[in-house]
Amino acid sequence: MGFSLINEIQDCTKLIIVDAVKAGEPPGTLYRFTQKDIETKILHVLSAHDIGFIEVLQQWHMTGVSPKIVFFGIEPEDMSSWGTELTSTIQAKIPRLVELVLQELHDSGVTAQPVGG
């Protein structure tokens, strides 16, 4: 994520972000944070993957881009290897994560259905 995404989100009223969050809980733990939570409570628990995230949000806000932000995270099982494959623990939590995101969309007045399988 970076400042380069500003063109993609400049007209958004709400932004839902899904990413790994290394906070020391058991692998597969699901999190939901708002922007206020991120700025005031969890800055110290974001993983190295999220370095600069707060700064990007602040830069967006300074340019007038300030959608409501909801961040869903999942505690990773392994952050030592960089790859695209999910562990079985994380795969087992994906359906619940999808449910949470769909509920967030529904609560915002957006009708969405999961695709694929």
GUVEXTOR-927270 format. One record per residue: residue number from 1; residue in one letter; x, y, z of N, C-alpha, C in turn. Coordinates in pm, 1 decimal, decimal comma. Atoms other than C-alpha are relative to their C-alpha. Layout:
@nr = NUM; rest = A; n.u = X; n.v = Y; n.w = Z; ca.u = X; ca.v = Y; ca.w = Z; c.u = X; c.v = Y; c.w = Z $
...
***
This chain:
@nr = 1; rest = M; n.u = 85,2; n.v = -115,6; n.w = 0,0; ca.u = 0,0; ca.v = 0,0; ca.w = 0,0; c.u = 89,4; c.v = 121,2; c.w = 0,0 $
@nr = 2; rest = G; n.u = -80,2; n.v = -119,9; n.w = -0,4; ca.u = 124,0; ca.v = 345,9; ca.w = -59,2; c.u = -77,8; c.v = 119,6; c.w = -48,8 $
@nr = 3; rest = F; n.u = 60,6; n.v = -125,5; n.w = 42,1; ca.u = 58,5; ca.v = 701,3; ca.w = -153,9; c.u = -50,9; c.v = -8,2; c.w = -143,2 $
@nr = 4; rest = S; n.u = 41,2; n.v = 13,3; n.w = 139,7; ca.u = 24,2; ca.v = 590,9; ca.w = -517,0; c.u = -144,5; c.v = -45,7; c.w = -15,2 $
@nr = 5; rest = L; n.u = 140,0; n.v = 44,8; n.w = 6,3; ca.u = -319,1; ca.v = 446,5; ca.w = -432,4; c.u = -99,5; c.v = 115,0; c.w = 10,6 $
@nr = 6; rest = I; n.u = 90,9; n.v = -112,6; n.w = -23,1; ca.u = -460,1; ca.v = 795,2; ca.w = -377,6; c.u = -98,3; c.v = 18,2; c.w = -115,5 $
@nr = 7; rest = N; n.u = 91,3; n.v = -14,5; n.w = 113,5; ca.u = -605,8; ca.v = 806,2; ca.w = -730,7; c.u = -110,5; c.v = -103,5; c.w = 1,8 $
@nr = 8; rest = E; n.u = 97,9; n.v = 107,7; n.w = -5,5; ca.u = -783,7; ca.v = 477,8; ca.w = -667,5; c.u = -106,2; c.v = 24,4; c.w = 106,8 $
@nr = 9; rest = I; n.u = 93,2; n.v = -15,2; n.w = -111,8; ca.u = -948,8; ca.v = 591,1; ca.w = -344,5; c.u = -53,7; c.v = 141,9; c.w = 17,4 $
@nr = 10; rest = Q; n.u = 34,7; n.v = -139,0; n.w = -24,8; ca.u = -994,1; ca.v = 965,8; ca.w = -383,6; c.u = -150,1; c.v = 26,4; c.w = 4,2 $
@nr = 11; rest = D; n.u = 144,2; n.v = -20,4; n.w = -1,6; ca.u = -1368,8; ca.v = 933,9; ca.w = -444,9; c.u = -73,3; c.v = -96,9; c.w = 91,7 $
@nr = 12; rest = C; n.u = 61,6; n.v = 96,5; n.w = -91,4; ca.u = -1430,1; ca.v = 659,9; ca.w = -187,1; c.u = -53,4; c.v = 70,3; c.w = 124,2 $
@nr = 13; rest = T; n.u = 49,1; n.v = -47,7; n.w = -129,3; ca.u = -1644,8; ca.v = 729,5; ca.w = 116,2; c.u = 37,3; c.v = -97,2; c.w = 110,2 $
@nr = 14; rest = K; n.u = -41,1; n.v = 100,8; n.w = -96,6; ca.u = -1539,9; ca.v = 406,5; ca.w = 284,6; c.u = 102,1; c.v = -91,3; c.w = -65,7 $
@nr = 15; rest = L; n.u = -106,1; n.v = 85,6; n.w = 49,0; ca.u = -1227,6; ca.v = 198,3; ca.w = 244,9; c.u = 15,3; c.v = -117,2; c.w = 95,8 $
@nr = 16; rest = I; n.u = -18,8; n.v = 120,7; n.w = -80,7; ca.u = -1204,3; ca.v = -161,1; ca.w = 368,5; c.u = 133,5; c.v = -61,7; c.w = -40,9 $
@nr = 17; rest = I; n.u = -132,7; n.v = 55,6; n.w = 23,2; ca.u = -851,4; ca.v = -294,3; ca.w = 402,6; c.u = 7,7; c.v = -134,7; c.w = 70,8 $
@nr = 18; rest = V; n.u = -19,6; n.v = 132,8; n.w = -58,3; ca.u = -769,8; ca.v = -661,8; ca.w = 464,8; c.u = 147,7; c.v = -34,3; c.w = -13,6 $
@nr = 19; rest = D; n.u = -143,2; n.v = 28,8; n.w = 3,4; ca.u = -416,9; ca.v = -760,6; ca.w = 559,9; c.u = 38,5; c.v = -83,6; c.w = 121,1 $
@nr = 20; rest = A; n.u = -53,8; n.v = 72,1; n.w = -116,2; ca.u = -200,7; ca.v = -959,1; ca.w = 800,4; c.u = 30,5; c.v = 101,5; c.w = 110,6 $
@nr = 21; rest = V; n.u = -32,7; n.v = -82,5; n.w = -115,8; ca.u = -162,1; ca.v = -816,4; ca.w = 1151,1; c.u = 72,5; c.v = -87,8; c.w = 100,7 $
@nr = 22; rest = K; n.u = -80,9; n.v = 75,5; n.w = -95,9; ca.u = 115,1; ca.v = -948,2; ca.w = 1372,9; c.u = -12,0; c.v = 70,3; c.w = 134,8 $
@nr = 23; rest = A; n.u = 24,9; n.v = -62,0; n.w = -130,0; ca.u = -5,1; ca.v = -873,6; ca.w = 1725,6; c.u = 26,1; c.v = -95,6; c.w = 115,2 $
@nr = 24; rest = G; n.u = -35,5; n.v = 92,9; n.w = -106,0; ca.u = 111,2; ca.v = -1179,7; ca.w = 1917,3; c.u = -111,7; c.v = -91,5; c.w = 47,2 $
@nr = 25; rest = E; n.u = 110,9; n.v = 89,8; n.w = -34,0; ca.u = -222,9; ca.v = -1360,6; ca.w = 1928,1; c.u = 16,4; c.v = -130,5; c.w = -78,2 $
@nr = 26; rest = P; n.u = -11,1; n.v = 126,1; n.w = 74,0; ca.u = -276,4; ca.v = -1718,8; ca.w = 1806,6; c.u = -24,7; c.v = 19,3; c.w = -150,2 $
@nr = 27; rest = P; n.u = 22,0; n.v = -8,9; n.w = 144,3; ca.u = -252,0; ca.v = -1766,6; ca.w = 1427,7; c.u = -147,7; c.v = -18,1; c.w = -34,6 $
@nr = 28; rest = G; n.u = 139,0; n.v = 6,3; n.w = 42,6; ca.u = -586,0; ca.v = -1708,6; ca.w = 1259,2; c.u = -91,5; c.v = 93,7; c.w = 76,4 $
@nr = 29; rest = T; n.u = 81,9; n.v = -97,4; n.w = -73,5; ca.u = -708,3; ca.v = -1452,7; ca.w = 1514,7; c.u = -39,7; c.v = 111,0; c.w = -95,9 $
@nr = 30; rest = L; n.u = 51,8; n.v = -104,9; n.w = 87,5; ca.u = -928,4; ca.v = -1201,5; ca.w = 1333,6; c.u = -12,2; c.v = 130,7; c.w = 77,1 $
@nr = 31; rest = Y; n.u = 6,7; n.v = -133,1; n.w = -60,2; ca.u = -919,5; ca.v = -827,6; ca.w = 1401,6; c.u = -85,5; c.v = 90,7; c.w = -86,9 $
@nr = 32; rest = R; n.u = 68,5; n.v = -108,0; n.w = 70,9; ca.u = -1136,0; ca.v = -530,1; ca.w = 1308,5; c.u = 38,6; c.v = 129,2; c.w = 70,4 $
@nr = 33; rest = F; n.u = -41,0; n.v = -128,7; n.w = -53,7; ca.u = -998,4; ca.v = -180,6; ca.w = 1355,7; c.u = -59,7; c.v = 110,6; c.w = -84,6 $
@nr = 34; rest = T; n.u = 33,5; n.v = -121,5; n.w = 73,4; ca.u = -1117,6; ca.v = 163,3; ca.w = 1261,1; c.u = 127,1; c.v = 83,4; c.w = -9,9 $
@nr = 35; rest = Q; n.u = -118,2; n.v = -84,8; n.w = 12,4; ca.u = -876,4; ca.v = 438,4; ca.w = 1162,3; c.u = 41,5; c.v = 55,2; c.w = 136,6 $
@nr = 36; rest = K; n.u = -33,0; n.v = -52,1; n.w = -133,1; ca.u = -899,3; ca.v = 582,6; ca.w = 1513,1; c.u = 72,5; c.v = -105,3; c.w = 83,5 $
@nr = 37; rest = D; n.u = -67,7; n.v = 108,9; n.w = -71,7; ca.u = -805,3; ca.v = 243,2; ca.w = 1661,2; c.u = 144,8; c.v = -12,3; c.w = -45,6 $
@nr = 38; rest = I; n.u = -134,1; n.v = 16,5; n.w = 56,0; ca.u = -506,1; ca.v = 221,6; ca.w = 1429,2; c.u = 90,6; c.v = 112,6; c.w = 47,4 $
@nr = 39; rest = E; n.u = -82,6; n.v = -114,9; n.w = -35,3; ca.u = -382,2; ca.v = 570,4; ca.w = 1509,8; c.u = 29,2; c.v = 7,8; c.w = 149,2 $
@nr = 40; rest = T; n.u = -17,9; n.v = -21,7; n.w = -142,9; ca.u = -427,3; ca.v = 553,2; ca.w = 1886,2; c.u = 34,9; c.v = -124,0; c.w = 80,7 $
@nr = 41; rest = K; n.u = -14,4; n.v = 119,0; n.w = -83,3; ca.u = -412,1; ca.v = 192,0; ca.w = 2000,4; c.u = 93,9; c.v = -106,0; c.w = -52,1 $
@nr = 42; rest = I; n.u = -72,5; n.v = 117,9; n.w = 48,1; ca.u = -236,1; ca.v = -49,6; ca.w = 1769,2; c.u = 120,8; c.v = 31,8; c.w = -85,0 $
@nr = 43; rest = L; n.u = -114,5; n.v = -35,0; n.w = 82,4; ca.u = 43,8; ca.v = 139,5; ca.w = 1600,7; c.u = 117,0; c.v = -93,9; c.w = 25,9 $
@nr = 44; rest = H; n.u = -114,0; n.v = 83,7; n.w = -35,4; ca.u = 295,6; ca.v = -77,2; ca.w = 1787,4; c.u = -17,2; c.v = -146,7; c.w = -37,3 $
@nr = 45; rest = V; n.u = 17,1; n.v = 141,9; n.w = 31,7; ca.u = 141,4; ca.v = -410,1; ca.w = 1680,3; c.u = -5,6; c.v = -29,0; c.w = -149,8 $
@nr = 46; rest = L; n.u = 3,4; n.v = 25,9; n.w = 142,5; ca.u = 132,6; ca.v = -362,8; ca.w = 1305,1; c.u = 128,8; c.v = -68,4; c.w = -42,6 $
@nr = 47; rest = S; n.u = -117,1; n.v = 73,7; n.w = 44,7; ca.u = 368,1; ca.v = -594,1; ca.w = 1123,2; c.u = 88,0; c.v = 87,5; c.w = -88,4 $
@nr = 48; rest = A; n.u = -90,6; n.v = -70,9; n.w = 89,6; ca.u = 665,6; ca.v = -485,6; ca.w = 916,4; c.u = -63,8; c.v = 19,6; c.w = -137,1 $
@nr = 49; rest = H; n.u = 72,4; n.v = -10,1; n.w = 126,3; ca.u = 435,6; ca.v = -544,5; ca.w = 620,5; c.u = -76,9; c.v = 131,1; c.w = -8,0 $
@nr = 50; rest = D; n.u = 81,6; n.v = -119,7; n.w = -6,3; ca.u = 244,0; ca.v = -235,6; ca.w = 734,3; c.u = 79,3; c.v = 126,4; c.w = 30,6 $
@nr = 51; rest = I; n.u = -80,1; n.v = -118,5; n.w = -27,0; ca.u = 536,3; ca.v = 3,0; ca.w = 785,6; c.u = -42,8; c.v = 110,6; c.w = -94,1 $
@nr = 52; rest = G; n.u = 40,6; n.v = -114,2; n.w = 79,0; ca.u = 428,8; ca.v = 345,4; ca.w = 668,7; c.u = -149,4; c.v = 14,0; c.w = -16,4 $
@nr = 53; rest = F; n.u = 145,0; n.v = -3,0; n.w = 17,7; ca.u = 58,1; ca.v = 267,9; ca.w = 683,0; c.u = -60,9; c.v = 125,7; c.w = 61,3 $
@nr = 54; rest = I; n.u = 54,2; n.v = -118,6; n.w = -66,9; ca.u = -18,9; ca.v = 545,1; ca.w = 934,8; c.u = 39,7; c.v = 125,2; c.w = -76,3 $
@nr = 55; rest = E; n.u = -46,3; n.v = -115,5; n.w = 75,5; ca.u = 191,1; ca.v = 790,7; ca.w = 737,2; c.u = -78,9; c.v = 18,3; c.w = -129,3 $
@nr = 56; rest = V; n.u = 79,6; n.v = -7,6; n.w = 123,3; ca.u = 2,4; ca.v = 705,0; ca.w = 418,2; c.u = -138,6; c.v = 55,4; c.w = 30,7 $
@nr = 57; rest = L; n.u = 131,7; n.v = -52,2; n.w = -37,5; ca.u = -330,7; ca.v = 763,9; ca.w = 594,4; c.u = 6,6; c.v = 149,9; c.w = 27,0 $
@nr = 58; rest = Q; n.u = -15,5; n.v = -142,3; n.w = -30,1; ca.u = -203,8; ca.v = 1099,4; ca.w = 720,5; c.u = 21,7; c.v = 81,2; c.w = -127,3 $
@nr = 59; rest = Q; n.u = -22,1; n.v = -69,8; n.w = 126,9; ca.u = -81,9; ca.v = 1199,4; ca.w = 372,8; c.u = -129,7; c.v = 10,3; c.w = -78,9 $
@nr = 60; rest = W; n.u = 128,5; n.v = -4,4; n.w = 70,0; ca.u = -415,7; ca.v = 1104,7; ca.w = 221,1; c.u = -88,2; c.v = 107,9; c.w = 60,0 $
@nr = 61; rest = H; n.u = 84,6; n.v = -98,1; n.w = -68,3; ca.u = -595,5; ca.v = 1314,9; ca.w = 481,8; c.u = 44,4; c.v = 142,8; c.w = -33,0 $
@nr = 62; rest = M; n.u = -51,4; n.v = -133,8; n.w = 29,7; ca.u = -369,7; ca.v = 1615,8; ca.w = 414,2; c.u = -36,4; c.v = 44,9; c.w = -141,3 $
@nr = 63; rest = T; n.u = 36,5; n.v = -35,6; n.w = 137,1; ca.u = -463,1; ca.v = 1601,9; ca.w = 45,1; c.u = -151,7; c.v = 3,6; c.w = -18,9 $
@nr = 64; rest = G; n.u = 145,4; n.v = -5,3; n.w = 8,2; ca.u = -832,9; ca.v = 1592,3; ca.w = 126,0; c.u = -65,4; c.v = -133,6; c.w = -25,7 $
@nr = 65; rest = V; n.u = 54,0; n.v = 134,0; n.w = 19,7; ca.u = -875,7; ca.v = 1218,1; ca.w = 75,0; c.u = -10,8; c.v = -64,1; c.w = 137,5 $
@nr = 66; rest = S; n.u = 15,0; n.v = 56,3; n.w = -134,7; ca.u = -1025,0; ca.v = 1084,9; ca.w = 393,7; c.u = -126,7; c.v = -83,8; c.w = 11,8 $
@nr = 67; rest = P; n.u = 114,9; n.v = 89,0; n.w = -15,1; ca.u = -1268,4; ca.v = 797,9; ca.w = 350,6; c.u = -1,9; c.v = -60,4; c.w = 140,3 $
@nr = 68; rest = K; n.u = 7,8; n.v = 77,0; n.w = -123,9; ca.u = -1394,0; ca.v = 614,1; ca.w = 654,9; c.u = 75,2; c.v = -130,0; c.w = -25,3 $
@nr = 69; rest = I; n.u = -84,1; n.v = 118,1; n.w = 20,4; ca.u = -1145,3; ca.v = 331,4; ca.w = 700,5; c.u = -33,1; c.v = -106,7; c.w = 103,4 $
@nr = 70; rest = V; n.u = 16,1; n.v = 117,0; n.w = -84,9; ca.u = -1214,9; ca.v = -14,2; ca.w = 838,7; c.u = 106,3; c.v = -99,2; c.w = -44,3 $
@nr = 71; rest = F; n.u = -112,5; n.v = 88,6; n.w = 26,3; ca.u = -921,8; ca.v = -251,3; ca.w = 865,0; c.u = -30,3; c.v = -136,1; c.w = 61,8 $
@nr = 72; rest = F; n.u = 12,6; n.v = 136,6; n.w = -49,7; ca.u = -969,0; ca.v = -627,5; ca.w = 893,5; c.u = 136,4; c.v = -65,5; c.w = -9,4 $
@nr = 73; rest = G; n.u = -128,9; n.v = 67,0; n.w = -0,6; ca.u = -662,5; ca.v = -823,9; ca.w = 991,2; c.u = -14,2; c.v = -143,0; c.w = 47,1 $
@nr = 74; rest = I; n.u = -6,6; n.v = 138,5; n.w = -44,3; ca.u = -571,1; ca.v = -1182,8; ca.w = 1047,4; c.u = 142,3; c.v = -26,4; c.w = 46,9 $
@nr = 75; rest = E; n.u = -131,5; n.v = 32,2; n.w = -56,7; ca.u = -286,9; ca.v = -1303,7; ca.w = 1267,5; c.u = 64,4; c.v = -108,2; c.w = -85,4 $
@nr = 76; rest = P; n.u = -65,0; n.v = 99,6; n.w = 85,5; ca.u = -41,1; ca.v = -1484,3; ca.w = 1039,8; c.u = 61,9; c.v = -112,5; c.w = 81,3 $
@nr = 77; rest = E; n.u = -66,3; n.v = 113,1; n.w = -64,1; ca.u = 106,7; ca.v = -1820,0; ca.w = 1119,3; c.u = 150,1; c.v = 6,4; c.w = -23,8 $
@nr = 78; rest = D; n.u = -141,1; n.v = -4,2; n.w = 36,3; ca.u = 435,9; ca.v = -1758,5; ca.w = 942,4; c.u = 28,5; c.v = 128,1; c.w = -76,8 $
@nr = 79; rest = M; n.u = -39,1; n.v = -123,9; n.w = 68,4; ca.u = 581,7; ca.v = -1418,9; ca.w = 857,0; c.u = 144,7; c.v = -7,6; c.w = -49,0 $
@nr = 80; rest = S; n.u = -140,7; n.v = 10,7; n.w = 36,4; ca.u = 931,0; ca.v = -1551,1; ca.w = 790,0; c.u = 20,9; c.v = -29,0; c.w = -148,3 $
@nr = 81; rest = S; n.u = -13,7; n.v = 28,9; n.w = 142,9; ca.u = 865,9; ca.v = -1665,8; ca.w = 435,0; c.u = -100,2; c.v = 84,6; c.w = -78,0 $
@nr = 82; rest = W; n.u = 86,2; n.v = -82,8; n.w = 84,4; ca.u = 724,9; ca.v = -1447,7; ca.w = 160,9; c.u = -53,1; c.v = -87,5; c.w = -112,4 $
@nr = 83; rest = G; n.u = 60,6; n.v = 82,2; n.w = 104,0; ca.u = 482,8; ca.v = -1634,3; ca.w = -58,8; c.u = -146,7; c.v = 33,9; c.w = -13,0 $
@nr = 84; rest = T; n.u = 141,7; n.v = -24,9; n.w = 23,2; ca.u = 129,3; ca.v = -1643,9; ca.w = -183,2; c.u = -88,6; c.v = -109,4; c.w = 55,2 $
@nr = 85; rest = E; n.u = 78,0; n.v = 111,6; n.w = -52,9; ca.u = 21,3; ca.v = -1971,8; ca.w = -25,4; c.u = -37,4; c.v = 26,6; c.w = 146,0 $
@nr = 86; rest = L; n.u = 45,8; n.v = -13,6; n.w = -138,0; ca.u = -185,0; ca.v = -1964,9; ca.w = 293,6; c.u = 18,9; c.v = -132,3; c.w = 73,3 $
@nr = 87; rest = T; n.u = -6,9; n.v = 121,8; n.w = -80,0; ca.u = -129,8; ca.v = -2209,8; ca.w = 574,9; c.u = -141,9; c.v = -51,9; c.w = 21,3 $
@nr = 88; rest = S; n.u = 133,0; n.v = 58,3; n.w = -21,0; ca.u = -416,4; ca.v = -2444,9; ca.w = 656,5; c.u = -74,0; c.v = 72,3; c.w = 112,4 $
@nr = 89; rest = T; n.u = 63,6; n.v = -75,2; n.w = -109,6; ca.u = -482,3; ca.v = -2250,1; ca.w = 979,4; c.u = -65,6; c.v = 126,4; c.w = -52,1 $
@nr = 90; rest = I; n.u = 52,5; n.v = -124,7; n.w = 55,5; ca.u = -529,6; ca.v = -1927,0; ca.w = 786,8; c.u = -110,8; c.v = -29,0; c.w = -100,9 $
@nr = 91; rest = Q; n.u = 104,5; n.v = 37,4; n.w = 96,7; ca.u = -725,8; ca.v = -2094,5; ca.w = 505,3; c.u = -131,8; c.v = -28,8; c.w = 70,4 $
@nr = 92; rest = A; n.u = 121,8; n.v = 35,6; n.w = -74,1; ca.u = -972,5; ca.v = -2222,4; ca.w = 765,5; c.u = -73,8; c.v = 123,3; c.w = 50,5 $
@nr = 93; rest = K; n.u = 61,6; n.v = -123,3; n.w = -50,3; ca.u = -1039,5; ca.v = -1863,4; ca.w = 881,2; c.u = -52,8; c.v = 91,5; c.w = -109,9 $
@nr = 94; rest = I; n.u = 39,8; n.v = -87,6; n.w = 110,7; ca.u = -1094,6; ca.v = -1711,5; ca.w = 537,0; c.u = -152,1; c.v = 10,5; c.w = -15,5 $
@nr = 95; rest = P; n.u = 145,9; n.v = -16,2; n.w = 12,4; ca.u = -1469,0; ca.v = -1793,7; ca.w = 518,5; c.u = -57,7; c.v = 97,8; c.w = 103,5 $
@nr = 96; rest = R; n.u = 49,3; n.v = -93,0; n.w = -103,2; ca.u = -1528,3; ca.v = -1608,7; ca.w = 847,8; c.u = 43,7; c.v = 143,4; c.w = -31,1 $
@nr = 97; rest = L; n.u = -47,5; n.v = -133,2; n.w = 37,2; ca.u = -1315,9; ca.v = -1316,4; ca.w = 730,1; c.u = -85,9; c.v = 57,7; c.w = -112,2 $
@nr = 98; rest = V; n.u = 87,2; n.v = -43,2; n.w = 109,6; ca.u = -1521,9; ca.v = -1297,5; ca.w = 410,2; c.u = -136,5; c.v = 40,9; c.w = 55,7 $
@nr = 99; rest = E; n.u = 127,8; n.v = -34,7; n.w = -62,7; ca.u = -1841,0; ca.v = -1301,0; ca.w = 621,2; c.u = 6,7; c.v = 137,3; c.w = 66,2 $
@nr = 100; rest = L; n.u = -14,5; n.v = -128,7; n.w = -69,4; ca.u = -1710,8; ca.v = -1008,5; ca.w = 827,9; c.u = 6,1; c.v = 117,4; c.w = -98,1 $
@nr = 101; rest = V; n.u = -9,6; n.v = -105,8; n.w = 100,7; ca.u = -1622,2; ca.v = -804,8; ca.w = 520,1; c.u = -135,1; c.v = 20,9; c.w = -67,5 $
@nr = 102; rest = L; n.u = 132,9; n.v = -12,4; n.w = 61,1; ca.u = -1958,7; ca.v = -880,3; ca.w = 358,5; c.u = -98,5; c.v = 69,3; c.w = 94,4 $
@nr = 103; rest = Q; n.u = 86,9; n.v = -66,5; n.w = -96,9; ca.u = -2135,2; ca.v = -774,7; ca.w = 679,2; c.u = 31,7; c.v = 149,0; c.w = 7,8 $
@nr = 104; rest = E; n.u = -41,5; n.v = -141,3; n.w = -0,9; ca.u = -1934,8; ca.v = -450,3; ca.w = 682,5; c.u = -57,1; c.v = 72,4; c.w = -121,8 $
@nr = 105; rest = L; n.u = 58,1; n.v = -58,4; n.w = 120,8; ca.u = -2042,4; ca.v = -384,8; ca.w = 324,7; c.u = -150,7; c.v = 15,4; c.w = 13,9 $
@nr = 106; rest = H; n.u = 144,7; n.v = -4,6; n.w = -20,2; ca.u = -2403,6; ca.v = -468,6; ca.w = 407,9; c.u = -39,1; c.v = 114,4; c.w = 93,0 $
@nr = 107; rest = D; n.u = 28,2; n.v = -107,8; n.w = -96,4; ca.u = -2396,3; ca.v = -231,8; ca.w = 706,5; c.u = 18,2; c.v = 138,4; c.w = -61,7 $
@nr = 108; rest = S; n.u = -22,8; n.v = -126,7; n.w = 71,1; ca.u = -2279,4; ca.v = 38,1; ca.w = 463,7; c.u = -97,8; c.v = 18,1; c.w = -116,0 $
@nr = 109; rest = G; n.u = 98,5; n.v = -11,7; n.w = 106,1; ca.u = -2569,6; ca.v = -25,6; ca.w = 227,2; c.u = 41,9; c.v = -59,9; c.w = -132,9 $
@nr = 110; rest = V; n.u = -49,8; n.v = 62,3; n.w = 121,9; ca.u = -2373,5; ca.v = -229,6; ca.w = -25,9; c.u = -39,5; c.v = -147,5; c.w = 1,9 $
@nr = 111; rest = T; n.u = 33,7; n.v = 141,4; n.w = 12,6; ca.u = -2507,8; ca.v = -563,4; ca.w = -145,9; c.u = 112,7; c.v = -68,4; c.w = -76,1 $
@nr = 112; rest = A; n.u = -110,7; n.v = 71,7; n.w = 64,4; ca.u = -2229,0; ca.v = -806,1; ca.w = -225,8; c.u = -14,7; c.v = -148,6; c.w = 28,5 $
@nr = 113; rest = Q; n.u = 0,5; n.v = 144,4; n.w = -14,5; ca.u = -2192,6; ca.v = -1178,4; ca.w = -273,9; c.u = 142,2; c.v = -50,1; c.w = -24,8 $
@nr = 114; rest = P; n.u = -132,0; n.v = 58,1; n.w = 30,7; ca.u = -1875,7; ca.v = -1387,6; ca.w = -255,5; c.u = -3,6; c.v = -68,7; c.w = -135,4 $
@nr = 115; rest = V; n.u = -11,0; n.v = 69,4; n.w = 127,7; ca.u = -1755,7; ca.v = -1523,6; ca.w = -588,0; c.u = 106,7; c.v = -106,6; c.w = 10,8 $
@nr = 116; rest = G; n.u = -100,9; n.v = 105,6; n.w = -0,9; ca.u = -1551,0; ca.v = -1829,1; ca.w = -664,4; c.u = -30,3; c.v = -103,0; c.w = 105,8 $
@nr = 117; rest = G; n.u = 25,6; n.v = 102,2; n.w = -99,3; ca.u = -1506,7; ca.v = -2107,0; ca.w = -424,3; c.u = 118,2; c.v = -66,6; c.w = 44,3 $
***
